[in-house]
Amino acid sequence: AARVPRLLLRHRRTGIELDIVESGRDPEAPAKDDLVRAWLALSPEVPVFARHLRAWVREHRAELPRDEGYPNSFLLLVSGFWFLSARLGLSRSSRETGLPEPSACTSVSPLPSAAEMLKGWLALLASCPSGPLMLDMRGTLDRPPAGCLFAIVEPVSGRIACSLRPEQAQHLAELARVTLRSDSGREAKLA
């Protein structure tokens, strides 16, 4: 996978983290930004879900090292959008761009809370070792590469950007299971 230099900044007072990439190093950065903005605009609950998902990723960043092949925060966010589309039916993605198709937006009424969406996404990750899981918002691929249990297609380029071997998929699934069964519960942390 191509490595693009990043700068991570955290605002002291709010704790908000910025992940900055020089757009000249990643020619697809504007299209990726458009993708994220389009998904966030689908419903007021989607940005809240995305913040909770990103917080979970930050919490487990040390346990999911990118240099060992685990998905970065953008790819895990893409997996969250895939969950919203494929499992909740929030929208269908364009086969060309991965962007949500406005004409295909369904009115999931009522849309689950962000906490419920996060639990659903974690349950998706937790189920990974039970069989191959290909997260492709374009819907062009249906199985991960041979020897892998979990793969994410980067929707802007259409290439497989992350594929996990069985032991890596098991590790990711176990982190999700631990979160789901934690005594404090995700809802308490998110409330």
Secondary structure, 3 states (H helix, E strand, C coil): CCCCCEEEEECCCCCCEEEEECCCCCCCHHHHHHHHHHHHCCCCHHHHHHHHHHHHHHHCHHHCCHHHCCCCHHHHHHHHHHHHHHCCCCCCECCCCCCECHHHCCCCCCCCCHHHHHHHHHHHHHCHHHCCEEECCCCCCCCCCCCCCEEEEECCCCEEEEEECHHHHHHHHHHHHHHHHCCCHHHHHHC
